[in-house]
Amino acid sequence: MAKKLYVGGIPYSTTEDELKAAFAEHGPVVSATIIIDKMTGRSKGFGFVEMTNDADAEKAIAAMNGKDFQGRSLTVNEARPLEERAPRRDFGGDRGGNRRMG
């Protein structure tokens, strides 16, 4: 079964292909995703790599955690499941701080 890894400290200029290639040295990679900020369109500096099996994922964690990658030190560990969050409330209206008083 595939195992998903959290990867933090990714340089902002890194591409998903570069991330995938770095982890492929430790076993087959199913996918590599860098999280992008919706507002700016820039990398948030972290992402996820999915390895095909647990043994390769453990090798990748051991080899890549703390490793210098393109000038930054990576943090690599097993990804935690996404926690369920309460739905966001959007009451609409002016978000610029121009509230009418009374």
N, C-alpha and C positions, 0 to 999 in steps of 0.2 A: 504494500500500500504506500502511496506517495506521502511524503512528510513535508510540511510547509515550514520554512525558516524565516524568522524576522531578521532583517539586516539593517542596522543603523549606522550612521556615520558615513553614508555614501556621499562622495563628492557631488556637488550640484551639477557638474558637467558630464557625469557618467551617463552612458546610454544603457538601456535594458540589454542590448546585445553584449556590451562589455561586461555587465554584471553576470549575465548567463555564462559567458566564456570563462570568467574567473572561477565560478563554481563548478563548471563542467570538468575542470581538472580533477575533481574529487568524485565524479560519478555523473550519470545521466541526469540532466535537468529537464523537468517537464515545462516549467515556465519561470520567468524572472520579470517582476513588475516593480517599477519605481513609482511611488506615490507622488502625484502632481497636485499642487495647490490650485484650486478651482479659480481663484481670483486672479492670480498672477501668471498661471500657466507654467510655473517653475517647479523644479523638484523640491520636495520637502526634506530630502536628505535621508530618507529611509524607504524600505521596500520589502518585498517578499520573494523568496526563491523556493520553488517546489522541486524537491528531489524525488526520483522514482521509488526509492526504498529507504527504510530506516537506517540501514547500515551505512549507506553513502551519505545520508544526512548527518549522521553522527561524525563521520570522517570530516565532512565539510565544516561542521561546527568547531571541531578540534583544530583544524588547520587554519580557518579564516577568522575566528574570534580573536580580536586584538591585533590582527595583521594590518600592516600599512598597505593601503590600497589607494593608488593615485594621490598620495600625500595625506590621507586621513586614516585614522585607526577605526577599523570596523568593529561593531558589536554584533555578534551572530549568536542566536539561540533559537530554540524551538518556538514557533509562533503560538501564542495563546488564542483560543477560540474567541471570536468577536462577541463581546458582551452585549446583551440586549439593552438598548437605551430607551428611555421614555421618549415618546414622540415630541418633536420640536413644536413649540407654540409660536405662531407668527400672528401677531395681532394687527399687522399691517400698520398703516399710518406713517407719519413722518419719523424717520430715524435720525434726523439731523439735530435733534435736541431742541427743536422749536415747538415746544408744547404750549398749548393755550391754557392759561390759568383762568379758571373760572367762572 
